Amino acid sequence: MWFWCGWSIGGGIRGEVGMKRRPRRDLLSDVNDSEDEDGNAGNLGIARSSVTKRCESINTMASFLWWIVGFYWVVSGGEFLLHSAPRLYWLAVIFLAFDVFFAIFCVVLACLIGIALCCCLPCIIAILYAVAGQEGASEADLSILPKYRFRISSNEGKPSVGAGRMVPVEASSGYLANERILLPEDAECCICLSPYEDGAELHTLPCNHHFHSTCIVKWLKMNATCPLCKYNILKGNEQV
């Protein structure tokens, strides 16, 4: 009796578990079917778009060739068409005239845009420099920067690039900086990426970074920040 009850209860539990498992399998199958349908739809859309692009390119080429053929027919057999079908002839001439005018207009417009860019680009650059000059450093700000002259360390006749000394040069403000020693890996300008040669004029910023005088002056006139650490020489703070 107890065995029969246990067997029936176990069978009922297995039946319920089986019924609970079936919907999960059905759900997984539905998900797989939907993914397959989405994949098929995506492939079909890609195939249609490729076919559409091919048809568009073929249509463009056919239209261009037909335009050339029609233009040749109108020009070569114009007198016969003018007598036999004058309305059709003048309609074709009008359409061809519109096409020729539009083509010439596009070419002339492209040439004018190119000429305008070549002529007006210096003015645009000057305006941009003027606008950027409001955020850049002035001549007075640049004049107080410490100025140096790079001297190569005489070491067994090696070429005049590499490690050396930054010898201070008296600036217009009368300020004289201290001499600095540079290692070979530091003896180059990070703006032009060129090593310092003997006698090169250098400028240092308040953040102790050094550059070629010509390079850093051009940089600071457009943007009054250090190229390396973004130190602002006007505000005296770092932007990063």
C-alpha positions as CSV (number, residue, x, y, z in Angstrom):
1,M,0.0,0.0,0.0
2,W,2.7,2.4,1.0
3,F,4.7,1.4,-2.0
4,W,1.8,2.1,-4.3
5,C,1.2,5.5,-2.8
6,G,4.9,6.4,-3.1
7,W,4.9,5.2,-6.7
8,S,1.9,7.2,-7.6
9,I,3.2,10.3,-5.9
10,G,6.5,10.0,-7.6
11,G,4.8,9.5,-11.0
12,G,2.7,12.6,-10.4
13,I,5.8,14.7,-9.5
14,R,7.6,13.5,-12.6
15,G,4.6,14.3,-14.7
16,E,4.5,17.9,-13.3
17,V,8.2,18.3,-13.8
18,G,7.9,17.1,-17.3
19,M,5.0,19.5,-17.9
20,K,7.1,22.3,-16.5
21,R,10.1,21.4,-18.6
22,R,8.2,21.2,-21.9
23,P,7.3,24.9,-22.0
24,R,10.9,25.8,-21.5
25,R,11.9,23.6,-24.4
26,D,9.1,25.2,-26.5
27,L,10.3,28.6,-25.5
28,L,13.9,27.8,-26.5
29,S,12.7,26.5,-29.8
30,D,10.6,29.7,-30.4
31,V,13.6,31.8,-29.6
32,N,15.8,29.9,-32.0
33,D,13.1,30.1,-34.7
34,S,12.8,33.9,-34.2
35,E,16.6,34.3,-34.4
36,D,16.6,32.2,-37.6
37,E,13.8,34.4,-39.0
38,D,15.7,37.6,-38.1
39,G,18.9,36.3,-39.7
40,N,17.1,35.3,-42.9
41,A,15.3,38.7,-43.0
42,G,18.7,40.5,-42.5
43,N,20.3,38.5,-45.3
44,L,17.3,39.1,-47.5
45,G,17.6,42.9,-46.8
46,I,21.3,42.9,-47.6
47,A,20.7,41.0,-50.9
48,R,18.0,43.5,-51.9
49,S,20.1,46.5,-51.1
50,S,23.0,45.1,-53.1
51,V,20.6,44.4,-56.1
52,T,19.2,47.9,-55.7
53,K,22.7,49.5,-55.8
54,R,23.6,47.5,-58.9
55,C,20.4,48.4,-60.7
56,E,21.0,52.1,-59.8
57,S,24.5,52.0,-61.2
58,I,23.3,50.3,-64.4
59,N,20.5,52.8,-64.7
60,T,23.0,55.7,-64.4
61,M,25.4,54.3,-67.0
62,A,22.5,53.5,-69.4
63,S,21.1,57.0,-69.0
64,F,24.5,58.6,-69.7
65,L,25.0,56.5,-72.8
66,W,21.5,57.2,-74.0
67,W,22.0,60.9,-73.4
68,I,25.2,60.8,-75.6
69,V,23.3,58.8,-78.3
70,G,20.4,61.3,-78.3
71,F,22.7,64.3,-78.4
72,Y,24.5,62.8,-81.5
73,W,21.1,62.0,-83.2
74,V,19.8,65.5,-82.6
75,V,23.1,67.2,-83.8
76,S,23.6,64.9,-86.9
77,G,20.0,64.6,-88.1
78,G,18.6,67.9,-86.9
79,E,17.4,69.2,-90.2
80,F,15.4,66.1,-91.0
81,L,13.8,66.0,-87.5
82,L,13.1,69.7,-87.8
83,H,11.0,69.2,-90.9
84,S,9.4,65.9,-90.0
85,A,8.7,66.5,-86.2
86,P,9.4,70.1,-85.2
87,R,7.8,69.9,-81.8
88,L,9.6,66.7,-80.8
89,Y,12.9,68.2,-82.2
90,W,12.6,71.5,-80.1
91,L,11.5,69.5,-77.0
92,A,14.7,67.4,-77.3
93,V,16.8,70.5,-77.9
94,I,15.3,72.2,-74.8
95,F,16.1,69.1,-72.7
96,L,19.6,68.8,-74.0
97,A,20.1,72.6,-73.5
98,F,19.1,72.2,-69.9
99,D,21.5,69.3,-69.4
100,V,24.4,71.1,-71.0
101,F,23.6,74.3,-69.0
102,F,23.5,72.3,-65.8
103,A,26.8,70.5,-66.5
104,I,28.5,73.8,-67.4
105,F,27.0,75.4,-64.3
106,C,28.4,72.6,-62.0
107,V,31.8,72.9,-63.6
108,V,31.9,76.6,-63.3
109,L,30.7,76.5,-59.7
110,A,33.3,74.0,-58.8
111,C,36.0,76.2,-60.3
112,L,34.7,79.3,-58.5
113,I,34.7,77.4,-55.2
114,G,38.3,76.3,-55.8
115,I,39.4,79.8,-56.7
116,A,37.5,81.3,-53.8
117,L,39.2,78.9,-51.4
118,C,42.7,79.6,-52.9
119,C,42.1,83.4,-52.7
120,C,40.1,83.6,-49.4
121,L,41.9,81.0,-47.5
122,P,44.7,83.3,-46.3
123,C,42.1,85.8,-45.2
124,I,40.2,83.0,-43.3
125,I,43.5,81.9,-41.7
126,A,44.3,85.5,-40.7
127,I,40.8,85.9,-39.1
128,L,41.3,82.6,-37.3
129,Y,44.7,83.7,-36.1
130,A,43.1,87.0,-34.9
131,V,40.4,85.2,-33.1
132,A,42.8,82.7,-31.6
133,G,45.1,85.6,-30.7
134,Q,42.6,86.7,-28.0
135,E,43.4,83.4,-26.2
136,G,47.1,83.4,-27.0
137,A,50.0,85.2,-25.4
138,S,51.0,88.7,-26.3
139,E,54.4,90.0,-27.1
140,A,54.7,91.4,-23.6
141,D,53.9,87.9,-22.2
142,L,56.5,86.3,-24.4
143,S,59.2,88.8,-23.6
144,I,59.4,87.8,-20.0
145,L,60.0,84.1,-20.7
146,P,63.5,82.9,-19.9
147,K,65.7,82.7,-22.9
148,Y,68.6,80.2,-23.4
149,R,71.2,79.3,-25.9
150,F,72.0,75.6,-26.3
151,R,75.6,74.5,-26.1
152,I,76.8,71.0,-26.9
153,S,79.0,69.4,-24.3
154,S,82.4,68.8,-26.0
155,N,82.9,65.1,-25.6
156,E,85.5,63.4,-27.8
157,G,84.5,65.2,-31.0
158,K,80.9,63.8,-31.2
159,P,78.5,65.6,-33.6
160,S,76.9,68.8,-32.4
161,V,73.6,67.3,-31.3
162,G,72.7,65.6,-28.1
163,A,73.4,66.3,-24.4
164,G,74.5,69.8,-23.6
165,R,73.9,72.9,-21.5
166,M,71.2,75.6,-21.6
167,V,73.2,78.8,-21.2
168,P,70.9,81.7,-20.1
169,V,70.7,84.8,-22.3
170,E,69.7,88.1,-20.9
171,A,66.2,89.0,-21.9
172,S,64.7,92.5,-22.5
173,S,63.4,92.5,-19.0
174,G,66.9,92.1,-17.6
175,Y,66.0,88.7,-16.0
176,L,68.8,86.2,-16.2
177,A,67.9,82.5,-15.6
178,N,70.2,79.8,-14.2
179,E,72.2,77.4,-16.4
180,R,70.7,74.0,-17.0
181,I,72.1,70.6,-18.0
182,L,70.2,68.5,-20.5
183,L,70.4,64.8,-21.0
184,P,70.5,63.4,-24.5
185,E,66.9,62.2,-24.4
186,D,65.8,65.7,-23.2
187,A,67.8,67.7,-25.8
188,E,65.0,68.0,-28.4
189,C,62.0,70.1,-29.1
190,C,58.7,68.2,-28.8
191,I,56.9,70.6,-31.2
192,C,59.1,70.1,-34.3
193,L,60.7,66.8,-33.0
194,S,64.2,68.0,-33.9
195,P,67.2,67.7,-31.6
196,Y,68.8,70.9,-30.3
197,E,71.8,71.9,-32.3
198,D,74.7,73.9,-31.0
199,G,73.8,77.6,-30.7
200,A,70.0,77.0,-30.9
201,E,67.8,79.6,-29.1
202,L,65.5,78.1,-26.5
203,H,62.7,79.3,-24.3
204,T,61.5,77.8,-21.1
205,L,58.0,78.1,-19.6
206,P,57.1,78.4,-15.9
207,C,56.5,74.7,-15.9
208,N,60.2,74.1,-16.7
209,H,59.5,72.7,-20.2
210,H,61.8,73.9,-22.9
211,F,61.4,74.3,-26.7
212,H,62.9,76.1,-29.7
213,S,62.2,79.8,-29.5
214,T,60.6,80.0,-32.9
215,C,58.4,76.9,-32.3
216,I,57.1,77.9,-28.8
217,V,56.5,81.6,-29.8
218,K,54.2,80.5,-32.7
219,W,52.5,78.0,-30.4
220,L,51.9,80.5,-27.6
221,K,50.5,83.1,-29.9
222,M,47.8,80.7,-30.8
223,N,47.4,79.0,-27.5
224,A,48.9,80.2,-24.3
225,T,49.4,76.7,-22.8
226,C,52.3,74.3,-22.6
227,P,52.2,71.7,-25.4
228,L,53.2,69.0,-22.9
229,C,51.5,69.7,-19.6
230,K,48.8,72.2,-20.7
231,Y,50.1,74.8,-18.2
232,N,48.5,78.2,-18.9
233,I,51.2,80.8,-18.8
234,L,48.6,83.6,-18.5
235,K,46.4,82.1,-15.8
236,G,49.2,80.2,-14.0
237,N,47.3,76.9,-13.8
238,E,47.2,73.5,-15.5
239,Q,44.2,72.6,-17.6
240,V,44.7,68.8,-17.1
